[in-house]
Amino acid sequence: MEFGPLVRGRLLRRYKRFLADVELPDGEVITAHCPNTGAMTGCMPEGAPVWLSMSASKTRKYPHTWELVDTPRGMACIHSALANRVVHEGFEAGRVRGFDDYPTLRREVKYGGGSRADLLLEGERGRVYVEVKCVTLCREDGWGAFPDAVSERGRKHIRELQAVRDADTRAVLLFCVFHSGIERVCAAGDIDSRYRDALAEAMDEGLEVLAHATDVTTRGLTLGRALPFSLDAVE
């Protein structure tokens, strides 16, 4: 996916979860929308270069949206909702291997206890429900970890993916990495041990877990290569 024109600035602070103050090159300070509800650990260093998109809507209180940040460990996209679109485009382009038998692709399909699957792939061999999670927490040695805060919603999605599996139905959890410094992915058991344990149980029962890098640039986002995943960080 491509960004439109982006405005560069300098991050002053993020607050109230959805707001960030940014200094523009001419010295003007503006408030931008922050489209990320997570802890954003490591992705909001004070003074970091950031890039903002701008909406033409006359009704938005804050027309700027924070999209990218240049961290000491690499460029990151903090707009987590874009992960679904990036993964959708990746499947369409054949960048996710092992799904050639499922040519039909739909988004936001109801399943489970009132949830919506991010993607549903269908074909003669059955169907594949795909839940996408955005990873921006970058730790030592290139480890990306999820979640970056306790996530009951994340555990709920794992349970629903477990329940939907049958002889004709696969369930996939895909970690879409939005940080260029991440080379491998694991569960953040130290942050949410219940999420880590739920994921371990689901994997034992057949949940498929994938991780993919994203090429993060000021031009746009493209799903990249597959990355190694392990339940826990290992040497």
N, C-alpha and C positions, 0 to 999 in steps of 0.2 A: 504494500500500500504506500502511496505517496502523500507526503505532507504538502500543503500549500505553502505560501511564503511564511517563514518564521521570523520572529523578532528575537534578537539576542539581548540578554540582560544579565544581571548579577543578582543571585539570590540573597535576600536579606533575612527572611525568616518564613517559616510555615507555621500556621496556627489555626485553631478551630477545625482541624482536619482538612477542610475544603478550601482554605485560603492561603495565599503566599504573597508576600511583598517582594517586589522585584525592582531593582534600579535599572533603568534603561540607559543606553550610551550617552544620551544628552543630560543625564542627571535626574530626570523625572522618576519619581517612585510611583509605581502603580500596584494595584491589588489584582492578582490573577486567581482564577479558579484552579484548584488542585484536584485532579480527577483520580485520586487514589485514597482509599480509606484505611490503608495499612499503616504500619509503623514507619515504613520507608527508611529503615535503618541503613545508614551509609549513603543514602541518596539525597541528602539535603544538607551538605556541609555549607556553613555560612560563607558567603562570598563566591560560591561556585558559579561558573558560567551555566546559564540555562537558556532554553529556547521556548518561545511561546507562539501558539497559533492565535488567530484573532477571528472572532465571529462577526458577521455582518448583521446579526439580529439586533433589532432596535429595542427588544424587550429584556435582553440580558443585563443584569446589574454589573457583572464583570465580564467584559467582552474577551479578555485574554484567557487562554488556557495553557497551563504549564504542560509541556510535552516531554522535553529532554533535559538532562543534566549531565555535565561532564564531571565525574567524580575522580578521586585519585587513583581508582582502580579501573577506570574506563567509562565510556559513554553508556548511559542508561535511559530508557524510556520509562517514565513513571505513570503514563496513561494506561493503566492496567486493562481497561475495557477493550483496548485495541488488540489484545492478544487473540481474542476469538476471530477477529477479521483476518489477522496475519495467518493463523492456523488454517482457516477456511481457504485462503488463497494458496497456502502451501499444499493442502490436499488436492486442490484443483490442478495445481502445476505438477503434481506427482513427486513432490519433495519428501513426502512421508512414505517410506517403503512398506510393502506388505499388505496393501489394500487395493490392489488392482481388480480384485473380484467384487468390489463394491462401488460401481460407477455412479450411483445416484447419491447426491449429497444435499442434505437439508440442514437448516440452522434453527435453533430455538424450538425444539420439538418437545412437547409435554411428555413426561414420564415420571414414574415413581410417585412420591407423595406430594404431588403438586409442583414439582420442579420442572425445569426445562433443560434438556440436554443441549449443550453448546452446539454439537454436531451429531447428525445421524447419517451414517453411510448404509446404503442398501444395495443388494445384488442377489444373484441366484443362490449364493451361499448363505444368505440370511441378512443380518443387520449388525451394525457396530455403533454403540453409543459412545460418544467421546465427550469427556469433561476436560476443559482447558483451565489450567492454573498458570498465572503469570508469576515469574520468579525474578526478583530484583535484589534479594539479599545476597551480597557477595562477601564471602569470608576468606580466610587464609587459604593459600594454595589453590585458588581458583574454584573453591567450592561454592555452589549456589544452594541455598537452603529454603525450604518452604514448610510451613508458613512463617511469616515474620512477626506474627502475633497469634495468640490463642484463637482457634477458628472452629467454633461449633458448626458453622455452615460448611466448612470443609469436610468435617466428619460426616455430616448429613449426606453430602454428595457421595462419599465413599460407600456409605451404607446403601444408598439407592443404586449405585453401580453394581454392588454385590447382588442386590435383589433382582436386577433385571436380567442377569445372565441366565442363559439356558442353552440347549443343544444348538440352536440356530442364532444365538445372540452373543456377541462379544462385547466386553466393556473395557474401555481404554481411558486411562488418566494421562493426559499429555501436559508436561511442564514446559511452557513456552518461556524461554529465558530472554529477558529484556535488558540484559547487562552484558556488555562486551568483555568484561573481566572474568566471567564465569565459564569454566571449562568442563565442569561435571556437577551433578545435582544429587542432593540427598534430602531426606526429611529432617526438619529442625526439631529433633526430639527434645532438645534442651529448652525450647520455647513452648512446645505443645506435645508433651509425651503421649497424650491420649490420641492425638492425630497420628503420630508415628506408629503407635500400636494398632490403631484401626487400619492403617495402610498395610502393615505387616500381615494382619489377618486376612485382609482382602486379597493381597497378592498370593497368599497360600491357597486361596479358594479360586484363583484364576484371573484376577484383575490384571490387565496388562498395563505396565507403566512405561511411558516413553518420555524422553526429554530432547528438546531441539533448541539450538542456538538461534538467535535472530541477528541479522545484519542491521545494526542500529546506526543510522546516519541522519544528518539534517535534511536529506532528501526524502527519506522514508524508511520503512521497515519491511524486511524480506525474511521469511522463514529460512533458516540455514541448516547446517549439518546436524545430524543426530549426535547427542552427547551421552556419555555414560551416566547411568543412574544406579545408585545403591541406597539401600534403606538408611544406612548410617555412613558418616564420613569415615573413610579408611585411608591409611597411608599409601 
